[in-house]
């Protein structure tokens, strides 16, 4: 779907959608529990549908009771029998990396498939573990097959690739008899996401010990059914904060300031970028905030250096390159470096740009809010339907807030 945006500011009250990161975690806890769990305030983004499909393939089941409310009947202590299950992860990195250890624990492995750039994302921390443990794996094209059984013990892996590897192991290891330890061999990045995992597991009755050396210890335990609600998503709130900084009159509602989501830092960063002067922002603990931060930094007095962003090279797009290309096409001054961006603030952006969203939901939303401040023409976004990955009704909400755009073609 291509859309053409006219530059008008947004206005009104907006409540960001439910947290995709928390929803993944709650669904997995419910799927591994015995009995029926209820999860409220769920948004059916493409990534969440991928996780729901995968847990169904492993033997759990779910039904939508009412809008945004699902009941999940978990597998409890049952193990999957039969041929290795087929798990379609769509384009969701969380789904793939969380489910790899879980599938080994409950089914002896699985065959995974994905689309887009998903299967290009590195799995080496897992593969190095599997080599040591004798677990078979084969990755070819858009498919990955893993086969074997996890055993309790010590798991050592780097902390600077993705916290998702730690979350996957944290889910799987309590399903085993005995004690296990997960030890980071490098500094741990995006640690707040691991805290979110532990919080979800606590709601399901599990106990995870945080070790003095920065690792984690778990005993064999049982997940319990729960009745929980998904909180609002600070990652998606970032784009509305960006729109506010760019001059839109928005009230952002429904956010929990005590949330464990690492992207809650967006409120602090937005205030920082709302003042003139040079700034440096380290996003090693919250890399998903780079697109809205870049949009804010593009239109202000002063330079902004965004550091600690190397992992954005392996997202839905090469997100450092995609942010740079999109904003520069709109008249910004962004310099791209291997692990960071340097953004020189300008007074206005120019209309008339035609931008490829690179099949990246966060690039599309960044450009949408930046387009509210373009001058002298309209902005065309190609492939704007990619927002369905995380924020299915983004364009509807954008229009309700006064956003002015035409759909040029429906695309896929």
C-alpha positions as CSV (number, residue, x, y, z in Angstrom):
1,X,0.0,0.0,0.0
2,X,1.4,3.4,-1.0
3,X,0.1,6.5,0.6
4,X,0.5,10.2,0.0
5,X,0.6,12.4,3.1
6,X,-0.2,16.1,3.2
7,X,1.7,18.1,5.9
8,X,-0.7,19.0,8.6
9,X,-0.1,18.7,12.4
10,X,-1.9,16.1,14.5
11,X,-4.1,16.9,17.5
12,X,-6.1,15.1,20.1
13,X,-5.7,12.3,22.7
14,X,-4.1,9.0,21.7
15,X,-3.6,5.8,23.6
16,X,-0.8,3.6,22.2
17,X,-1.6,0.0,21.5
18,X,-0.9,-2.9,23.9
19,X,2.7,-3.8,24.3
20,X,3.8,-6.3,21.7
21,X,6.8,-7.3,23.8
22,X,4.7,-8.0,26.9
23,X,2.1,-9.8,24.9
24,X,4.6,-12.3,23.4
25,X,5.8,-13.1,26.9
26,X,2.3,-13.5,28.5
27,X,1.2,-15.7,25.6
28,X,4.2,-18.0,26.1
29,X,3.6,-18.3,29.8
30,X,-0.1,-19.1,29.3
31,X,0.8,-21.7,26.6
32,X,3.2,-23.5,28.9
33,X,0.9,-23.4,31.9
34,X,-1.6,-26.0,33.0
35,X,-5.2,-24.9,32.8
36,X,-6.9,-21.9,31.2
37,X,-5.3,-18.4,31.2
38,X,-7.1,-15.2,30.2
39,X,-5.1,-12.4,28.5
40,X,-6.8,-9.0,28.2
41,X,-6.0,-5.9,26.1
42,X,-4.4,-7.9,23.3
43,X,-3.8,-6.4,19.8
44,X,-3.6,-8.9,17.0
45,X,-0.6,-7.6,15.1
46,X,1.2,-9.9,12.6
47,X,3.9,-10.7,15.2
48,X,1.4,-11.6,17.9
49,X,-0.5,-13.8,15.4
50,X,2.8,-15.6,14.6
51,X,3.3,-16.4,18.3
52,X,-0.3,-17.6,18.7
53,X,0.1,-19.8,15.7
54,X,3.3,-21.4,17.0
55,X,2.0,-22.2,20.5
56,X,-1.0,-23.8,18.8
57,X,1.3,-26.0,16.7
58,X,3.0,-27.1,20.0
59,X,-0.4,-28.2,21.5
60,X,-1.8,-25.2,23.2
61,X,-5.1,-23.7,22.1
62,X,-6.7,-20.3,22.3
63,X,-10.0,-18.6,21.6
64,X,-11.0,-15.0,21.3
65,X,-13.7,-14.4,24.0
66,X,-14.4,-10.8,23.1
67,X,-12.5,-8.0,21.4
68,X,-8.9,-8.0,22.7
69,X,-9.5,-10.9,25.2
70,X,-8.3,-14.4,24.6
71,X,-8.4,-17.6,26.6
72,X,-5.4,-19.9,26.3
73,X,-5.5,-23.6,27.3
74,X,-1.9,-24.4,28.0
75,X,0.0,-27.7,27.6
76,X,1.0,-27.9,31.3
77,X,3.5,-30.6,31.7
78,X,2.6,-32.4,28.5
79,X,5.2,-33.0,25.9
80,X,4.6,-32.9,22.2
81,X,4.6,-36.3,20.4
82,X,4.9,-37.2,16.8
83,X,6.9,-35.6,13.9
84,X,8.7,-32.4,14.6
85,X,6.2,-29.5,14.6
86,X,6.3,-26.9,11.9
87,X,6.4,-23.3,13.4
88,X,5.8,-20.4,11.1
89,X,7.3,-17.3,12.7
90,X,6.3,-14.8,10.0
91,X,8.7,-11.9,10.4
92,X,8.9,-12.0,14.2
93,X,12.4,-12.2,15.7
94,X,10.9,-12.6,19.2
95,X,8.7,-15.5,18.1
96,X,11.6,-17.4,16.5
97,X,14.2,-16.8,19.2
98,X,11.8,-17.4,22.1
99,X,10.4,-20.6,20.6
100,X,13.7,-22.3,19.6
101,X,14.6,-23.5,23.2
102,X,10.9,-24.0,24.1
103,X,10.5,-26.3,21.1
104,X,13.6,-28.3,22.1
105,X,12.2,-28.6,25.7
106,X,8.6,-29.7,24.9
107,X,8.9,-31.3,21.4
108,X,12.5,-32.3,20.9
109,X,12.9,-29.6,18.3
110,X,10.9,-28.1,15.4
111,X,11.2,-26.9,11.9
112,X,10.9,-23.1,11.7
113,X,10.2,-20.9,8.8
114,X,10.0,-17.1,8.3
115,X,9.7,-14.3,5.8
116,X,11.4,-11.1,5.0
117,X,14.8,-10.7,6.7
118,X,13.9,-13.0,9.6
119,X,16.1,-15.9,8.7
120,X,19.0,-13.6,8.1
121,X,19.0,-12.5,11.7
122,X,21.9,-14.2,13.6
123,X,21.3,-17.3,15.7
124,X,24.9,-18.0,16.5
125,X,24.6,-17.7,20.3
126,X,22.2,-20.7,20.1
127,X,24.2,-22.6,17.5
128,X,27.3,-22.3,19.6
129,X,25.4,-23.8,22.6
130,X,24.0,-26.5,20.4
131,X,27.4,-27.5,19.1
132,X,28.5,-28.0,22.7
133,X,25.4,-29.9,23.6
134,X,25.1,-32.2,20.6
135,X,21.8,-30.7,19.4
136,X,21.4,-30.9,15.6
137,X,20.5,-27.9,13.6
138,X,20.4,-27.0,9.9
139,X,19.5,-23.7,8.4
140,X,18.8,-23.4,4.7
141,X,17.1,-20.5,2.9
142,X,14.0,-19.5,4.9
143,X,14.0,-22.7,7.1
144,X,15.7,-23.7,10.3
145,X,15.4,-27.3,11.7
146,X,16.6,-28.0,15.3
147,X,16.4,-31.4,16.9
148,X,17.5,-32.7,20.3
149,X,16.8,-32.2,24.0
150,X,17.9,-29.5,26.3
151,X,19.4,-30.6,29.7
152,X,19.8,-28.7,32.9
153,X,23.2,-27.1,33.4
154,X,25.1,-23.9,32.7
155,X,24.4,-21.9,29.6
156,X,27.0,-19.2,28.6
157,X,26.3,-16.8,25.8
158,X,27.1,-13.3,24.7
159,X,24.9,-10.5,26.0
160,X,25.5,-8.0,23.2
161,X,23.7,-9.8,20.3
162,X,20.1,-9.9,21.6
163,X,18.4,-10.3,24.9
164,X,15.9,-12.6,23.1
165,X,18.3,-15.5,23.4
166,X,18.2,-15.1,27.2
167,X,14.5,-14.9,27.2
168,X,14.1,-18.1,25.2
169,X,16.3,-20.0,27.6
170,X,14.5,-18.5,30.6
171,X,11.3,-19.9,29.3
172,X,12.6,-23.3,28.4
173,X,14.9,-24.2,31.3
174,X,12.2,-24.3,34.1
175,X,10.6,-27.1,32.1
176,X,13.6,-29.3,32.8
177,X,14.4,-31.2,36.0
178,X,17.3,-29.7,38.0
179,X,19.0,-26.3,38.3
180,X,20.3,-24.3,35.3
181,X,22.3,-21.1,35.1
182,X,22.4,-18.6,32.2
183,X,25.6,-16.6,32.2
184,X,26.4,-13.6,29.9
185,X,29.9,-13.6,28.6
186,X,29.8,-9.9,27.6
187,X,27.9,-6.9,28.9
188,X,24.2,-7.5,28.7
189,X,22.2,-5.1,26.4
190,X,18.5,-4.5,26.5
191,X,18.4,-5.9,30.0
192,X,15.0,-4.4,30.6
193,X,13.5,-6.9,28.2
194,X,14.8,-9.7,30.3
195,X,13.2,-8.1,33.4
196,X,9.9,-8.1,31.5
197,X,10.3,-11.8,30.9
198,X,11.0,-12.5,34.6
199,X,8.0,-10.3,35.5
200,X,5.7,-12.4,33.1
201,X,7.1,-15.6,34.6
202,X,6.4,-14.3,38.1
203,X,2.8,-13.8,37.1
204,X,2.7,-17.4,36.1
205,X,4.1,-18.6,39.4
206,X,7.7,-19.0,38.5
207,X,10.8,-17.8,40.4
208,X,14.0,-16.7,38.7
209,X,17.1,-15.8,40.7
210,X,19.2,-13.0,39.5
211,X,22.9,-13.8,40.3
212,X,25.5,-11.4,41.6
213,X,27.6,-11.9,38.5
214,X,24.7,-10.7,36.3
215,X,23.4,-14.2,35.3
216,X,20.2,-16.0,36.1
217,X,19.4,-19.3,37.9
218,X,16.3,-21.3,37.6
219,X,15.0,-24.6,39.0
220,X,12.6,-27.0,37.4
221,X,9.1,-25.5,38.0
222,X,5.5,-25.5,36.7
223,X,3.9,-22.6,34.9
224,X,0.5,-21.7,36.4
225,X,-2.6,-20.3,34.7
226,X,-3.2,-16.6,35.1
227,X,-5.6,-13.7,34.3
228,X,-3.6,-10.7,33.1
229,X,-3.9,-7.6,31.0
230,X,-1.3,-6.3,28.5
231,X,-0.1,-2.8,29.3
232,X,0.3,0.0,26.7
233,X,3.4,0.0,24.5
234,X,6.1,2.5,25.2
235,X,7.8,1.6,21.9
236,X,4.8,2.7,19.9
237,X,4.2,5.7,22.2
238,X,7.6,6.9,20.9
239,X,6.1,8.0,17.6
240,X,3.4,10.1,19.3
241,X,6.1,11.7,21.5
242,X,8.0,12.5,18.3
243,X,4.9,14.0,16.7
244,X,4.5,16.2,19.9
245,X,8.1,17.4,19.7
246,X,7.5,18.3,16.0
247,X,4.6,20.5,16.9
248,X,1.5,18.4,17.0
249,X,-0.9,19.0,19.9
250,X,-1.2,15.5,21.3
251,X,-2.1,14.1,24.7
252,X,-0.6,10.6,25.2
253,X,-2.8,8.5,27.4
254,X,-2.7,5.2,29.2
255,X,1.0,4.9,29.9
256,X,2.4,3.2,33.0
257,X,5.4,5.2,34.1
258,X,6.4,2.3,36.4
259,X,6.6,-0.1,33.5
260,X,9.6,-2.3,33.1
261,X,9.6,-1.6,29.4
262,X,13.0,-0.2,28.5
263,X,11.4,2.1,25.9
264,X,9.7,4.1,28.7
265,X,12.9,6.2,28.4
266,X,11.2,7.9,25.4
267,X,9.6,10.4,27.8
268,X,13.0,11.5,29.2
269,X,14.6,11.6,25.7
270,X,11.8,13.6,24.3
271,X,12.2,16.2,27.0
272,X,16.0,16.3,26.3
273,X,15.5,16.8,22.6
274,X,12.8,19.4,23.3
275,X,15.6,21.8,24.3
276,X,18.2,23.4,22.1
277,X,21.8,22.3,22.2
278,X,24.0,19.3,21.3
279,X,22.9,15.9,22.7
280,X,24.2,12.4,22.9
281,X,21.8,9.5,23.5
282,X,22.9,5.9,24.2
283,X,20.2,3.5,22.9
284,X,22.0,0.2,23.7
285,X,19.2,-0.6,26.2
286,X,16.4,0.7,23.9
287,X,17.3,0.4,20.2
288,X,13.8,0.4,18.9
289,X,13.5,4.1,19.9
290,X,16.0,5.2,17.2
291,X,13.4,6.0,14.5
292,X,11.3,8.3,16.6
293,X,14.4,9.8,18.2
294,X,15.8,10.5,14.8
295,X,12.6,12.2,13.7
296,X,12.8,14.5,16.8
297,X,16.5,15.2,16.3
298,X,16.1,16.1,12.7
299,X,14.1,19.3,13.4
300,X,15.8,21.1,16.3
301,X,18.6,23.5,17.0
302,X,21.7,21.4,17.7
303,X,23.3,18.1,16.8
304,X,22.3,14.8,18.2
305,X,24.5,11.7,18.3
306,X,22.7,8.4,18.8
307,X,25.1,5.7,19.9
308,X,25.0,2.0,20.8
309,X,22.8,1.2,17.8
310,X,24.8,-1.5,16.0
311,X,22.1,-4.1,16.4
312,X,19.7,-2.1,14.2
313,X,21.6,-3.4,11.2
314,X,19.8,-6.8,11.6
315,X,16.2,-5.7,12.2
316,X,13.4,-5.8,9.6
317,X,15.7,-3.5,7.5
318,X,19.2,-2.3,8.1
319,X,17.5,0.3,10.2
320,X,20.5,2.7,10.5
321,X,20.7,2.9,6.7
322,X,16.9,3.1,6.3
323,X,16.5,5.9,8.9
324,X,19.3,7.8,7.2
325,X,18.0,7.4,3.7
326,X,14.4,8.3,4.6
327,X,15.1,11.4,6.6
328,X,17.7,12.7,4.2
329,X,15.2,12.3,1.3
330,X,12.9,14.5,3.4
331,X,15.6,17.2,3.8
332,X,17.2,16.2,7.1
333,X,21.0,16.1,7.6
334,X,21.8,12.6,9.0
335,X,25.2,11.0,8.9
336,X,25.4,7.2,9.2
337,X,28.3,5.4,11.0
338,X,28.7,1.7,11.7
339,X,27.2,1.8,15.2
340,X,25.6,5.3,15.4
341,X,23.9,8.2,13.7
342,X,24.9,11.9,13.9
343,X,21.9,14.1,13.2
344,X,22.4,17.8,12.5
345,X,19.1,19.6,13.2
346,X,17.5,21.6,10.5
347,X,14.6,24.2,10.6
348,X,12.3,22.4,8.2
349,X,11.8,19.3,6.1
350,X,10.8,19.4,2.4
351,X,7.8,17.8,0.8
352,X,7.9,15.9,-2.5
353,X,9.9,12.9,-1.2
354,X,9.0,9.4,-2.3
355,X,10.2,6.9,0.3
356,X,10.5,3.2,0.4
357,X,9.5,2.0,3.9
358,X,11.9,-1.0,3.4
359,X,9.2,-3.4,4.8
360,X,10.0,-1.9,8.2
361,X,7.0,-0.8,10.4
362,X,9.1,1.6,12.4
363,X,10.4,3.4,9.3
364,X,6.9,3.9,8.0
365,X,5.7,5.4,11.4
366,X,8.8,7.6,11.6
367,X,8.1,9.1,8.2
368,X,4.5,9.5,8.9
369,X,5.2,11.8,11.9
370,X,8.0,13.6,10.1
371,X,5.8,14.3,7.2
372,X,3.6,16.5,9.4
373,X,6.4,19.1,9.3
374,X,7.3,18.9,5.6
375,X,7.1,22.1,3.6
376,X,6.2,22.6,0.0
377,X,4.6,19.4,-1.0
378,X,3.3,15.9,-0.1
379,X,5.3,12.9,1.1
380,X,4.7,9.5,-0.6
381,X,5.4,6.3,1.5
382,X,5.8,3.1,-0.5
383,X,4.8,-0.2,1.3
384,X,3.1,1.6,4.2
385,X,1.1,-1.5,5.1
386,X,4.2,-2.8,6.9
387,X,2.8,-1.1,10.1
388,X,0.6,-4.2,10.5
389,X,3.6,-6.0,11.9
390,X,3.2,-4.2,15.2
391,X,0.5,-1.5,15.0
392,X,-2.3,-2.7,12.7
393,X,-4.6,0.3,13.1
394,X,-1.8,3.0,13.0
395,X,-3.1,4.6,9.8
396,X,-6.7,4.7,11.2
397,X,-5.5,6.4,14.4
398,X,-3.3,8.8,12.4
399,X,-6.3,9.9,10.4
400,X,-8.5,10.2,13.6
401,X,-5.8,12.6,14.9
402,X,-6.2,14.8,11.9
403,X,-3.5,13.2,9.7
404,X,-4.3,13.9,6.0
405,X,-3.4,11.2,3.4
406,X,-4.7,9.4,0.4
407,X,-4.2,5.7,-0.4
408,X,-2.7,5.5,-3.8
409,X,-2.8,1.7,-4.1
410,X,-3.8,-1.1,-1.8
411,X,-0.7,-3.3,-2.5
412,X,-0.7,-6.5,-0.5
